[in-house]
């Protein structure tokens, strides 16, 4: 939705730095909200398997992202 509003020209170019800062702030607030609502005891009670799976998926995404960035010459 935000990219559609931006593409339609409804947000002046002068506002872009402020909108980008607001977007970063909102993402941080959303991630903080998710983190603070996590029940660590309940997660620990599920056992090591789901935690290892999550760690493996995180590593796969991070590594594939780095490979793509390297292939595109961004790093």
C-alpha positions in Angstrom: 0.0 0.0 0.0 2.8 2.4 0.9 4.6 1.8 -2.3 1.4 2.4 -4.3 0.9 5.7 -2.5 4.6 6.7 -3.2 4.3 5.6 -6.9 1.1 7.6 -7.3 3.0 10.7 -6.2 0.8 11.4 -3.3 3.8 11.9 -1.0 6.0 14.8 -2.1 9.7 14.1 -2.6 10.6 16.5 0.1 8.9 14.3 2.7 10.8 11.1 1.6 13.5 11.3 4.3 10.9 11.8 7.0 8.7 9.0 5.7 11.7 6.6 5.6 12.6 7.5 9.2 8.9 6.9 10.2 8.9 3.5 8.4 12.1 2.4 10.2 10.6 3.5 13.6 7.4 1.6 12.9 9.2 -1.6 11.9 11.3 -1.4 15.1 8.1 -0.9 17.2 6.4 -3.9 15.5 9.4 -6.2 16.1 9.7 -5.0 19.7 6.1 -5.7 20.2 6.5 -9.2 18.9 9.6 -9.8 21.0 8.0 -8.5 24.2 4.9 -10.7 23.7 7.0 -13.9 23.3 6.7 -16.4 26.1 10.2 -17.6 26.6 9.2 -20.4 29.1 6.7 -21.7 26.7 9.2 -21.7 23.8 11.8 -23.5 26.0 9.1 -26.1 26.9 8.6 -27.0 23.2 12.1 -28.5 23.2 15.2 -28.1 21.2 13.9 -29.4 17.8 11.8 -26.3 16.9 14.5 -23.9 18.1 17.1 -25.8 16.0 14.7 -25.7 13.0 14.3 -21.9 13.4 18.0 -21.4 13.7 18.6 -23.5 10.6 16.0 -21.5 8.6 17.5 -18.3 9.8 21.0 -19.4 8.8 19.8 -20.6 5.4 18.1 -17.3 4.7 21.1 -15.3 5.8 23.6 -17.3 3.8 21.4 -17.3 0.6 21.0 -13.5 1.0 24.7 -13.1 1.3 25.3 -15.3 -1.8 22.8 -13.2 -3.9 24.4 -9.9 -2.7 27.8 -11.3 -3.6 26.6 -12.4 -7.0 25.2 -9.0 -7.7 28.4 -7.3 -6.6 26.8 -5.5 -3.6 29.3 -6.9 -1.2 
